[in-house]
Amino acid sequence: MDRKVAVLVHAGIWKWTTDLETGNFVPYGEEAPEGVPDGQIQDEPSFKCKFSYAFDTSRDTSIWDNIKIFEDHVCRQPGFNKGNRPRRPWQNGRSSTNRDKYIINTRVFANRSAFNTKEGGEYKVPYEVHPWLKEGITRFPEAHQIPNPDRPKYFEFTENRISSLADSNEPTFKQGDIIWMTFKLGFVVTGGYWWPEIIPIEFVRVGKLPEQIHSKADHSLFPSVDESFNLLCAGDIVEFTDDHSPRPVKRIRLHDSYNQEEDSYRRKGHVEKEEDINMNDEPVLDDDYVHVDAPETNSKNRLRSGRGGKNTNRS
């Protein structure tokens, strides 16, 4: 049987991200980018240095539902999770309060090996390495780390063309962006838990949610209603004097004392919690990954990419 890697796709609404070039890695003495809580900052290269990407799933829960289908499929495979270990609690989808976002993590650095590093310590990655990462690798050679060669790529889709996100007018993803993601799905079994692991390949901005329209006019500056205008009150009995009256012109107060109802508008803010990013996962070894056949699917690709008139379909 020819075992091929399944490349999956998902399109969703963006919620937030760590810095797309440095993640939560911040060298000592440098100012941390926006979106990285102090408690999650790492100043030495290690497996704890991660990029984090969050989809807004407060309305569209399809990524939760689809990952659950794969989880159920894998759990039915003979030989999976022989030790009968529990599923890792984080992002298990059981708590409705934690289903408003889905977070995907991937490493900033990778372990140095003969497969990704030439003699003399030279490495090659398919993107421009941020100076912070270069500094960290040079300063901590004993960590044996290099920039992650498999870091996902970032693109923008406009006018039927794919372009680098870095070359766009907005070189980062923002809340409300519609992001199309290609990814692989693996399953990890360690001594304590098992869980699904999304390995992102590409993120593509394909659109934006319509911006909300806000009125900046100060209504208090407009003239007030004249006192001669009889305002309606709760408890009034009203009647129209003719068929052309736009509102009641004759009103009889039911009683002198009445309770006037008032509407109150509440605004609710949202503050991300540091634990949402969950940077402190245990290191995962290659042997921890479990390879199984993917379930049958009838999903169709939602985007095509091509060069020179040649289209490449992805399923």
N, C-alpha and C positions, 0 to 999 in steps of 0.2 A: 504494500500500500504506500502510495506516494504522499508523504506528510508535508504539507505546505503550511506556512504561517498565514493565518487568517488576519487580514487587515480590516478592521471595523471602522465605522464612521458614526459621528454624533454631531448634531447641530443644536446649540443652546444659547441661552442668554448669559453673558459674562457678568460676574459679580465682583471679583477682585483678583489681584495677583501680586506676588512678590516681584521685585525687579527682574525683568526678563533676561538680564545679562549676569547678574550676581546672586540672585536668590536671597537667602538670609545670611550670606557670607559678607562680613564687613570687617576689614582689617582694623586692628587696634588703632584708635585715634581718628578714624574716619567717621564722617557723619552717615548714619544709616539712611537708606532710601525710605521714602514714604511707604507704609504698609507692612513694615517688619517690626513686630513688637520687641521691646528690649529683651524680654525673657527668651526669645527665640534666636537672637543674634549669635552667630558662630564666627570666631576670629582666627581659627585654624582649619586647614583643609581636612575634612573627614566625611564619613557617611552621613553625618548630621547636617551637612550643608545641602540644602534642597531648594529647588524651585517649587513654588506652590501655585496652583491655578484653581480657581473656584468658579463653578457654574451656578447660576441662580436657579434653584429648582422649587421655588415657592409656588409656582403655577405649573410648570412643566416637570413632571417627575419621571419622565421616560427613561432617563439614564439609570435611576434607581431600579425601575421595573425591569429593564433589559439586563442589567447586571445580575439581578436576582434570578432570571431565567438561566443564565450561564452557571450561576452557583448551584442551582438545583440539578442541572445537567451533570456537572462535575461530581457532585456528591453521589450520584447514582453509578459512577464508573467503578468497576471492580479494582480494588487495590488502592483507591484514593483514601488518604487519611487513615492508614492502618491503625494508628494509635488512638483513633476516635477522639481526637482533640477538638475542643470547642472552636467555634468561629470567633475571630477577634472582635471584641465589642465595638471598636471604633468603626463608624460608618456601616453598621450592620443593617441600617434601615428600619429598625424596630421602633425607634423613638420618633414620634411625629414632630417633636420640637427640634430635632436635628436634621430634618429632611428639607430645610429651606435652602440648602446649598450642597454641592457635591465637590469635594476637594481632591485634586490629583497632585501627587508629589513625584518629582524626579530629581535625581542627584545633580549637584553642581560639579562634583569631581568624580573621577573613576579611579580604581586601583591601577597603578602602573604595572604593566606586564609586557612580556615579549611580543604579544600580539598588537599592542597599541603604541609601543615605544621602540625606536631604533636604538642601535648601539650609540652610546654617548649621551643618552637621555633625551634625544630629540623626539618630539611627538607632533602629530598632525591632526587637526580637527577641522571640520567643514564650516567653520565660522570664525569671525574675528574675536579673539580672546580679550576680555576686559583686563585692563592693567591690574586691577585688584587680584584677579585670579593668578596672573603671572607672578605678582609679588608674593602671594601666599605659597605658591609652589616652590619658589626660590628660597623663601625664608624658612620653610619647613620641609627640607628634603627627606627627612626621616619619615614623613607621612606617606611617602611613595604614592603621591596622587598626581593626576593630570586632569585638565579640563575634560569633562564628559564628552567623548566623541559622539554619543548618541543623544545629545541634548536636542529636544524638538526644534523644528524650524518654524519661523514666524512669517506669515504672509498676509497680504491684503488682496482681495478680489474686487476689482473695479473695471468697468467697461470691458467685460469678458476677458480680462487679462489678470494673471497672477503676478504680483510684484512683491518685493521684499518689504516687510513691515518697516524696517529701518529707513527706507527711502520714501515712506509715505508722509503725508502732512501730520499724521498723529502716530509717531513711531512707538506706540505702546497700546495695549488693549485697555479699554476703560469700561466701567460699569454701564450696562445697556447695550454694549456691542453684541452683535450676533456672530458667534464663533462656530466655525465648522472644524471638527477635530478628527484626524485619523489616528488610530491607536491599535496596539496589540493588547491582548488580555492574557495574563498569566495567573497561576494560582500557586501560592506559597504555603508550605507546611514546615513549621519549626517545632522545637520541643514544647512550645506552649500553646500555639494557636495555628489556625489556617485562615487565609483570607485571599480575596482576589486582588490582583495588582494591575492597574492600568498603566501601560507604557506608552506615553504619547509620542507620536511621530511628527505630526504637523498641526499647527493651529493657523486657521485662515479666517480673517475678518471678512464676512460676506455682506454685512449690513449693520444698521443701527436701529434701535427702537425709536419711534417718533418721540421727539422731545416734548415734554409737557409745557403747555403755554401758561405762563404766569403773568398776571396783571401787576404792573408796577405803579399804577395810578393810586394816589392817596385819596380815598373816597371822602375823608373828612374835609377836604378842601372844596368840595362841591357845596352849593347852597342847600340849606336845610329846608325841609317841608314847612310851609307856613302853618302857624298855630291854628288858623281857621279851618285847616283840613282835618276832618274828623277821622282819626285813625280807628281801625277796627280793634275790638278788644274781645277777649274770651268771655263768653256769656251773653254777647249781644244777640238780639233777635233782629233780623234784617229783612227788608222787602224792597223790591224794585218798583219805582213809580211809573216806569214806562219800558218799552221793549228796546229802547236805544241806549239805555244807561249802561256804561261800561262797568260800573260797580254800584253797590247799594248807595242810594242817596237819602234814604230814610231809615233810621235805625232807632230802635227802642232798647235801652239798657235794661236787661233782665233784673239786675240788682246792682246796688251801688258798690258793694264790696265784692271783689272778684280776685282771683289769682291769675296773674299774667305769667304765661309760660315763657321761659327763656331757653334758647338753644345754645349749647356750648360745643365748641369745636375743639377737639383734642388732636394734638400732633404727637406722633410717636416716633422717636429717633431710634436708630439701631447702631450699636457699637460692637464691632467684632471682638470676640474674646481671644486671648492669646492661645488658649488650648485648641481653637478651631484649626490652627495650622498643623498641629500635631507633628512636630519635627523630631521627636525623640523615639522613633521606632527603633527596634533592635536591628543590627545589621543582617542583611539577607545574603546568603551564599548561593552560588549557582546550583548546588545540589538541592536547595530548598524548593526550587521551581518544579512544578508538576506539569507534564505535557499530556494533554488529552485531545481527542478529536472534537472538533466544534460541532454543535447541534445543527440540524438543518435550518436554513433560514431563507426566506423569500424576499428579504430586504433588497432594495435597489439603491445604487449609488445616487447621491443627490448633487454631485458636482463632478465636472470633468476638467481635467487639466490637459493641456496639449501644447506642443511647439511645432511650428511649421506646418500646421494643418493636420497633424497627427494627434488623435485623441487617445488618451489612456484611461480605460475604465477601472474603477476600484470598487471592490465589493467586500 
